[in-house]
Amino acid sequence: MALSAADRENLFGTSVVTYQMQLYLIKCPGGRIDGKAIRKAFADLSKAAFTTAIISLSGKGIISIEGDDVVIDPAKVRIRGVILDRCWKAIRIEKRFTARRIAELTGFSVPQVRNAIREFQSFGAVETLYRKGGQESIYMLARDTAIRPSAKRARPHKSKVKAAWNHMRKLGSFTVMDIAGYKGISRRYAKDLVQLFRKSGYICVSGVMPDGHMKIFKVTEDAPAEPPKVY
């Protein structure tokens, strides 16, 4: 299925084509797809732009060409947020786990998973249940949230999250500027809130303003009444 640039950015949360290709391939069964199919998905790209992206990913060993198929090696993916997101989803499913088990579920290498686990431990989201020299450590999910823990910025206070979410649901369609100023929410804070809701699947991009710069968001049809938990 052919996707427009806007569709891809909304689907993958990034405008970087090489990142989009990696995310697209990761979603394919076995990380493999016919070359014609991926070309069709990125049909709006010029032949030169598409070829450049493929060559770049091939040169880094992230993808390989096997016959007519394009195949991705998850262990070579270096999109930090993608690794953390997929590990967090697997951890939420397993509850109790080893690094090797999460590696099996995500397709990432054990060292990549261990780095992710260490990061989640630093946030208090994962705890060690068992550790002994020469044996595989066992971990458990300590704090479950729909949105994975992140230390980039302090998480919005839950009262602001709820107020913003109620306002978004009331508006239906909105821009960041429609949220900024509501209940004392700053523009930067509004951007953080929109990012959180978009990442959790509660909102999506529905278009852009006439100036071509500011995105228009809308509440998804299956979004619940309560906002996602954050900490």
C-alpha atoms as a printed R data frame, in Angstrom:
    type eleno elety resid chain resno       x       y      z
1   ATOM     1    CA   MET     A     1   0.000   0.000  0.000
2   ATOM     2    CA   ALA     A     2   1.393   3.385 -1.023
3   ATOM     3    CA   LEU     A     3   1.796   5.930  1.768
4   ATOM     4    CA   SER     A     4   2.135   9.678  1.468
5   ATOM     5    CA   ALA     A     5   4.921  11.521  3.300
6   ATOM     6    CA   ALA     A     6   2.336  12.837  5.807
7   ATOM     7    CA   ASP     A     7   0.885   9.339  6.332
8   ATOM     8    CA   ARG     A     8   4.328   7.918  7.000
9   ATOM     9    CA   GLU     A     9   5.245  10.653  9.459
10  ATOM    10    CA   ASN     A    10   1.983  10.109 11.317
11  ATOM    11    CA   LEU     A    11   2.439   6.329 11.312
12  ATOM    12    CA   PHE     A    12   6.079   6.255 12.369
13  ATOM    13    CA   GLY     A    13   6.393   9.525 14.308
14  ATOM    14    CA   THR     A    14   9.432  10.692 12.323
15  ATOM    15    CA   SER     A    15  10.081  12.408  8.999
16  ATOM    16    CA   VAL     A    16  13.515  10.750  8.533
17  ATOM    17    CA   VAL     A    17  13.102   8.343  5.607
18  ATOM    18    CA   THR     A    18  15.810   5.887  6.703
19  ATOM    19    CA   TYR     A    19  14.173   5.691 10.140
20  ATOM    20    CA   GLN     A    20  10.768   5.161  8.515
21  ATOM    21    CA   MET     A    21  12.157   2.323  6.391
22  ATOM    22    CA   GLN     A    22  13.604   0.607  9.439
23  ATOM    23    CA   LEU     A    23  10.320   0.966 11.317
24  ATOM    24    CA   TYR     A    24   8.386  -0.268  8.288
25  ATOM    25    CA   LEU     A    25  10.588  -3.352  7.906
26  ATOM    26    CA   ILE     A    26  10.496  -4.150 11.631
27  ATOM    27    CA   LYS     A    27   6.701  -4.399 11.351
28  ATOM    28    CA   CYS     A    28   6.930  -6.869  8.442
29  ATOM    29    CA   PRO     A    29   6.691 -10.622  9.264
30  ATOM    30    CA   GLY     A    30  10.234 -11.827  9.865
31  ATOM    31    CA   GLY     A    31  11.547  -8.344  9.041
32  ATOM    32    CA   ARG     A    32  11.356  -9.274  5.357
33  ATOM    33    CA   ILE     A    33   9.456  -7.812  2.405
34  ATOM    34    CA   ASP     A    34   9.558  -7.978 -1.369
35  ATOM    35    CA   GLY     A    35  11.583  -5.102 -2.812
36  ATOM    36    CA   LYS     A    36   8.691  -4.013 -5.041
37  ATOM    37    CA   ALA     A    37   6.383  -3.788 -2.033
38  ATOM    38    CA   ILE     A    38   8.651  -1.445 -0.077
39  ATOM    39    CA   ARG     A    39   9.172   0.669 -3.189
40  ATOM    40    CA   LYS     A    40   5.409   0.929 -3.520
41  ATOM    41    CA   ALA     A    41   5.045   1.962  0.129
42  ATOM    42    CA   PHE     A    42   7.533   4.780 -0.477
43  ATOM    43    CA   ALA     A    43   6.238   5.583 -3.972
44  ATOM    44    CA   ASP     A    44   6.188   9.353 -3.405
45  ATOM    45    CA   LEU     A    45   9.998   9.360 -3.086
46  ATOM    46    CA   SER     A    46  12.024   9.943 -6.222
47  ATOM    47    CA   LYS     A    47  14.028   6.987 -7.513
48  ATOM    48    CA   ALA     A    48  17.241   8.733 -6.453
49  ATOM    49    CA   ALA     A    49  16.004   9.446 -2.901
50  ATOM    50    CA   PHE     A    50  14.733   5.883 -2.457
51  ATOM    51    CA   THR     A    51  17.958   4.353 -3.786
52  ATOM    52    CA   THR     A    52  20.079   6.610 -1.571
53  ATOM    53    CA   ALA     A    53  18.166   5.501  1.534
54  ATOM    54    CA   ILE     A    54  18.509   1.815  0.621
55  ATOM    55    CA   ILE     A    55  22.235   2.187 -0.036
56  ATOM    56    CA   SER     A    56  22.717   4.034  3.267
57  ATOM    57    CA   LEU     A    57  20.962   1.290  5.264
58  ATOM    58    CA   SER     A    58  22.764  -1.468  3.350
59  ATOM    59    CA   GLY     A    59  26.148   0.153  3.918
60  ATOM    60    CA   LYS     A    60  25.542   0.155  7.673
61  ATOM    61    CA   GLY     A    61  24.505  -3.498  7.614
62  ATOM    62    CA   ILE     A    62  21.027  -2.630  8.913
63  ATOM    63    CA   ILE     A    63  19.357  -4.190  5.863
64  ATOM    64    CA   SER     A    64  20.431  -6.740  3.286
65  ATOM    65    CA   ILE     A    65  19.127  -7.735 -0.128
66  ATOM    66    CA   GLU     A    66  18.335 -11.421 -0.448
67  ATOM    67    CA   GLY     A    67  17.084 -12.220 -3.942
68  ATOM    68    CA   ASP     A    68  14.040  -9.994 -4.467
69  ATOM    69    CA   ASP     A    69  13.570  -9.384 -0.736
70  ATOM    70    CA   VAL     A    70  14.744  -6.604  1.550
71  ATOM    71    CA   VAL     A    71  15.572  -7.940  5.022
72  ATOM    72    CA   ILE     A    72  16.287  -5.971  8.212
73  ATOM    73    CA   ASP     A    73  18.559  -7.072 11.031
74  ATOM    74    CA   PRO     A    74  16.892  -5.773 14.251
75  ATOM    75    CA   ALA     A    75  20.161  -6.171 16.147
76  ATOM    76    CA   LYS     A    76  21.699  -3.508 13.904
77  ATOM    77    CA   VAL     A    77  18.916  -0.942 14.388
78  ATOM    78    CA   ARG     A    78  20.234   2.136 16.118
79  ATOM    79    CA   ILE     A    79  17.079   4.222 16.613
80  ATOM    80    CA   ARG     A    80  17.284   4.556 20.371
81  ATOM    81    CA   GLY     A    81  13.626   5.357 20.930
82  ATOM    82    CA   VAL     A    82  12.530   2.361 18.852
83  ATOM    83    CA   ILE     A    83  14.641  -0.037 20.885
84  ATOM    84    CA   LEU     A    84  13.321   1.353 24.170
85  ATOM    85    CA   ASP     A    85   9.706   1.367 22.967
86  ATOM    86    CA   ARG     A    86   9.747  -2.241 21.751
87  ATOM    87    CA   CYS     A    87  11.551  -3.454 24.869
88  ATOM    88    CA   TRP     A    88   9.077  -1.619 27.092
89  ATOM    89    CA   LYS     A    89   6.098  -3.205 25.304
90  ATOM    90    CA   ALA     A    90   7.631  -6.668 25.671
91  ATOM    91    CA   ILE     A    91   8.436  -6.040 29.343
92  ATOM    92    CA   ARG     A    92   4.831  -4.988 30.018
93  ATOM    93    CA   ILE     A    93   3.630  -8.236 28.448
94  ATOM    94    CA   GLU     A    94   6.075 -10.525 30.286
95  ATOM    95    CA   LYS     A    95   6.031  -8.853 33.746
96  ATOM    96    CA   ARG     A    96   8.875 -11.188 34.854
97  ATOM    97    CA   PHE     A    97  11.612 -11.736 32.333
98  ATOM    98    CA   THR     A    98  15.246 -12.138 31.398
99  ATOM    99    CA   ALA     A    99  17.186 -10.022 28.925
100 ATOM   100    CA   ARG     A   100  17.355 -13.025 26.599
101 ATOM   101    CA   ARG     A   101  13.566 -13.436 26.633
102 ATOM   102    CA   ILE     A   102  13.004  -9.777 25.725
103 ATOM   103    CA   ALA     A   103  15.620 -10.141 22.982
104 ATOM   104    CA   GLU     A   104  13.646 -13.092 21.576
105 ATOM   105    CA   LEU     A   105  10.403 -11.096 21.570
106 ATOM   106    CA   THR     A   106  11.832  -7.914 20.066
107 ATOM   107    CA   GLY     A   107  14.509  -9.257 17.733
108 ATOM   108    CA   PHE     A   108  17.133  -6.961 19.234
109 ATOM   109    CA   SER     A   109  20.477  -8.190 20.522
110 ATOM   110    CA   VAL     A   110  20.902  -9.111 24.206
111 ATOM   111    CA   PRO     A   111  23.358  -6.200 24.785
112 ATOM   112    CA   GLN     A   112  20.786  -3.766 23.323
113 ATOM   113    CA   VAL     A   113  18.106  -5.171 25.632
114 ATOM   114    CA   ARG     A   114  20.379  -5.044 28.672
115 ATOM   115    CA   ASN     A   115  21.079  -1.363 28.002
116 ATOM   116    CA   ALA     A   116  17.334  -0.725 27.824
117 ATOM   117    CA   ILE     A   117  16.718  -2.634 31.063
118 ATOM   118    CA   ARG     A   118  19.423  -0.618 32.831
119 ATOM   119    CA   GLU     A   119  17.745   2.579 31.686
120 ATOM   120    CA   PHE     A   120  14.354   1.432 32.931
121 ATOM   121    CA   GLN     A   121  15.935   0.450 36.245
122 ATOM   122    CA   SER     A   122  17.325   3.963 36.632
123 ATOM   123    CA   PHE     A   123  13.728   5.250 36.456
124 ATOM   124    CA   GLY     A   124  12.512   2.686 38.992
125 ATOM   125    CA   ALA     A   125  10.328   1.035 36.339
126 ATOM   126    CA   VAL     A   126  12.156  -2.319 36.433
127 ATOM   127    CA   GLU     A   127  13.607  -4.197 39.422
128 ATOM   128    CA   THR     A   128  16.017  -7.136 39.692
129 ATOM   129    CA   LEU     A   129  14.420 -10.263 41.150
130 ATOM   130    CA   TYR     A   130  17.413 -12.570 40.945
131 ATOM   131    CA   ARG     A   131  21.085 -12.015 40.249
132 ATOM   132    CA   LYS     A   132  23.965 -14.436 40.702
133 ATOM   133    CA   GLY     A   133  27.367 -14.526 39.074
134 ATOM   134    CA   GLY     A   134  27.483 -16.774 36.013
135 ATOM   135    CA   GLN     A   135  23.693 -17.035 35.810
136 ATOM   136    CA   GLU     A   136  21.132 -15.036 33.888
137 ATOM   137    CA   SER     A   137  19.468 -12.278 35.886
138 ATOM   138    CA   ILE     A   138  15.698 -12.220 36.291
139 ATOM   139    CA   TYR     A   139  13.841  -8.903 36.313
140 ATOM   140    CA   MET     A   140  10.305  -7.738 37.009
141 ATOM   141    CA   LEU     A   141   8.118  -4.838 35.954
142 ATOM   142    CA   ALA     A   142   7.921  -2.499 38.949
143 ATOM   143    CA   ARG     A   143   5.891   0.424 37.600
144 ATOM   144    CA   ASP     A   144   3.536  -0.136 34.694
145 ATOM   145    CA   THR     A   145   2.551   2.788 32.464
146 ATOM   146    CA   ALA     A   146   1.194   2.992 28.924
147 ATOM   147    CA   ILE     A   147   3.929   5.458 27.988
148 ATOM   148    CA   ARG     A   148   7.458   4.182 28.501
149 ATOM   149    CA   PRO     A   149   9.600   5.998 31.104
150 ATOM   150    CA   SER     A   150  11.804   8.767 29.773
151 ATOM   151    CA   ALA     A   151  14.259  11.129 31.426
152 ATOM   152    CA   LYS     A   152  14.393  13.713 28.636
153 ATOM   153    CA   ARG     A   153  12.054  16.013 30.550
154 ATOM   154    CA   ALA     A   154  10.047  15.828 33.729
155 ATOM   155    CA   ARG     A   155   6.680  14.244 33.096
156 ATOM   156    CA   PRO     A   156   3.654  16.562 33.176
157 ATOM   157    CA   HIS     A   157   1.723  16.567 36.428
158 ATOM   158    CA   LYS     A   158  -1.273  14.232 36.289
159 ATOM   159    CA   SER     A   159  -3.742  17.085 36.907
160 ATOM   160    CA   LYS     A   160  -2.425  18.933 33.844
161 ATOM   161    CA   VAL     A   161  -2.530  15.729 31.804
162 ATOM   162    CA   LYS     A   162  -6.190  15.157 32.690
163 ATOM   163    CA   ALA     A   163  -7.140  18.797 32.060
164 ATOM   164    CA   ALA     A   164  -5.388  18.839 28.688
165 ATOM   165    CA   TRP     A   165  -6.938  15.513 27.683
166 ATOM   166    CA   ASN     A   166 -10.451  16.680 28.539
167 ATOM   167    CA   HIS     A   167  -9.814  19.849 26.512
168 ATOM   168    CA   MET     A   168  -8.552  17.842 23.518
169 ATOM   169    CA   ARG     A   169 -11.607  15.576 23.625
170 ATOM   170    CA   LYS     A   170 -13.882  18.584 23.738
171 ATOM   171    CA   LEU     A   171 -12.165  20.239 20.766
172 ATOM   172    CA   GLY     A   172 -11.868  17.067 18.701
173 ATOM   173    CA   SER     A   173  -9.351  18.675 16.324
174 ATOM   174    CA   PHE     A   174  -6.680  21.087 17.536
175 ATOM   175    CA   THR     A   175  -3.147  22.407 17.244
176 ATOM   176    CA   VAL     A   176  -0.484  22.819 19.912
177 ATOM   177    CA   MET     A   177  -1.468  26.487 20.175
178 ATOM   178    CA   ASP     A   178  -5.037  25.478 21.091
179 ATOM   179    CA   ILE     A   179  -3.642  23.650 24.115
180 ATOM   180    CA   ALA     A   180  -1.043  26.286 25.041
181 ATOM   181    CA   GLY     A   181  -2.576  28.813 27.421
182 ATOM   182    CA   TYR     A   182  -5.316  26.474 28.624
183 ATOM   183    CA   LYS     A   183  -5.210  26.084 32.425
184 ATOM   184    CA   GLY     A   184  -1.839  27.869 32.450
185 ATOM   185    CA   ILE     A   185  -0.173  25.344 30.095
186 ATOM   186    CA   SER     A   186   2.863  26.860 28.371
187 ATOM   187    CA   ARG     A   187   3.634  26.264 24.688
188 ATOM   188    CA   ARG     A   188   6.578  24.009 25.559
189 ATOM   189    CA   TYR     A   189   4.427  22.092 28.026
190 ATOM   190    CA   ALA     A   190   1.695  21.786 25.392
191 ATOM   191    CA   LYS     A   191   4.194  20.275 22.950
192 ATOM   192    CA   ASP     A   192   5.209  17.713 25.584
193 ATOM   193    CA   LEU     A   193   1.580  16.814 26.247
194 ATOM   194    CA   VAL     A   194   0.780  16.424 22.548
195 ATOM   195    CA   GLN     A   195   3.852  14.222 22.140
196 ATOM   196    CA   LEU     A   196   2.765  12.012 25.046
197 ATOM   197    CA   PHE     A   197  -0.806  11.590 23.781
198 ATOM   198    CA   ARG     A   198   0.363  10.957 20.235
199 ATOM   199    CA   LYS     A   199   2.853   8.343 21.370
200 ATOM   200    CA   SER     A   200   0.216   6.546 23.422
201 ATOM   201    CA   GLY     A   201  -2.131   6.405 20.398
202 ATOM   202    CA   TYR     A   202  -4.747   8.733 21.867
203 ATOM   203    CA   ILE     A   203  -4.350  11.349 19.108
204 ATOM   204    CA   CYS     A   204  -3.027  11.392 15.550
205 ATOM   205    CA   VAL     A   205  -2.108  13.932 12.877
206 ATOM   206    CA   SER     A   206  -5.064  14.831 10.654
207 ATOM   207    CA   GLY     A   207  -3.458  17.575  8.559
208 ATOM   208    CA   VAL     A   208  -1.468  20.801  8.601
209 ATOM   209    CA   MET     A   209  -2.398  24.464  8.876
210 ATOM   210    CA   PRO     A   210  -2.384  26.602  5.701
211 ATOM   211    CA   ASP     A   211   1.111  27.867  6.565
212 ATOM   212    CA   GLY     A   212   2.327  24.290  6.130
213 ATOM   213    CA   HIS     A   213   4.225  24.232  9.426
214 ATOM   214    CA   MET     A   214   1.816  23.628 12.302
215 ATOM   215    CA   LYS     A   215   0.233  20.174 12.490
216 ATOM   216    CA   ILE     A   216  -3.454  19.621 13.187
217 ATOM   217    CA   PHE     A   217  -4.230  16.749 15.544
218 ATOM   218    CA   LYS     A   218  -7.426  14.862 16.241
219 ATOM   219    CA   VAL     A   219  -8.588  12.512 18.974
220 ATOM   220    CA   THR     A   220  -8.693   8.904 17.738
221 ATOM   221    CA   GLU     A   221 -12.080   7.190 17.604
222 ATOM   222    CA   ASP     A   222 -11.188   4.488 20.119
223 ATOM   223    CA   ALA     A   223  -9.462   6.814 22.616
224 ATOM   224    CA   PRO     A   224 -10.637   6.175 26.211
225 ATOM   225    CA   ALA     A   225 -12.174   8.824 28.439
226 ATOM   226    CA   GLU     A   226  -9.275   8.697 30.887
227 ATOM   227    CA   PRO     A   227  -5.769   9.880 29.900
228 ATOM   228    CA   PRO     A   228  -2.816   7.454 29.941
229 ATOM   229    CA   LYS     A   229  -0.859   7.053 33.155
230 ATOM   230    CA   VAL     A   230   2.457   8.885 33.296
231 ATOM   231    CA   TYR     A   231   5.116   9.290 35.954
